Amino acid sequence: ERRLGRGASCAGMEREVLMKVREGLEEGLPARSMGLTNEEEKSIRSMGLLTLKPVIYAFNVDEVDFTMNRSEALEQITGYMRQIQYCDLGKDQCVLVSAKLESELAELSLVERGEYLRDLGVEFDDIELCHCTLPLLIKDQLGLSLVYTGPGVPAERTQTTKMHVLRSNEISALDFAGKLHKEIRDGFMFAEVTNCFDLVQFESYGEAKDAGNVRMEGKEYVIRDGDVVFIKWK
């Protein structure tokens, strides 16, 4: 209401979409159920509407359903999700949780955890514990990527490696350079890009480059998941 009341500062598509959302909310509909296009969602993203955000449903089960009966439990909760009002199976996600099991595992050593899970009929590496999977699920659900930046020297020679959380497939090589430093952005020449899975097949970056697995990209290039980017600047 406050945004709509700002007159000229709220105009065009933003105003039209907000009026549409307001009408839906008055009828009890969450914004994410109104069929907004990507452009419409983008026009009101700055509002941070809670009902526009995707939902992750966490289903807490006992350790038996979490381990030995996992497939059946997942099938059952999918049925439950179909019964939830306004649940969008195309966008909303669910995760299986056993709070009791994870609480007990947290108090054990790594060796003891393995033994405990084997008694339940599973191996430690085969189980998807919530504290490992949920952060990645949230990252993917919000369309975010983790980006690590640092100078082109071995890790032991630098203390400036940083982690950034960026929106996936929306940042250009030039803007990415600006995340490192304004001077790097201003002096941007080009970016050397390779895929991380290709890079690990070689002993060094130089070897990957000699084999033709590194390409040059300009400032408009959109950074993708799995990219290893080396910014050249002057």
Salt bridges, closest charged atoms under 4 A:
GLU1 OE1 - ARG22 NH1 3.22
GLU14 OE2 - ARG3 NE 2.79
GLU41 OE2 - LYS91 NZ 3.59
GLU63 OE2 - LYS100 NZ 3.48
GLU102 OE1 - HIS131 ND1 3.06
GLU104 OE2 - LYS100 NZ 2.88
GLU123 OE1 - ARG118 NH1 3.45
GLU128 OE1 - ARG70 NH2 3.59
ASP140 OD1 - LYS139 NZ 2.99
GLU170 OE1 - ARG45 NH1 3.65
ASP175 OD1 - ARG185 NH2 3.17
ASP186 OD2 - LYS182 NZ 2.79
GLU192 OE2 - LYS209 NZ 2.66
GLU217 OE2 - ARG215 NE 2.78
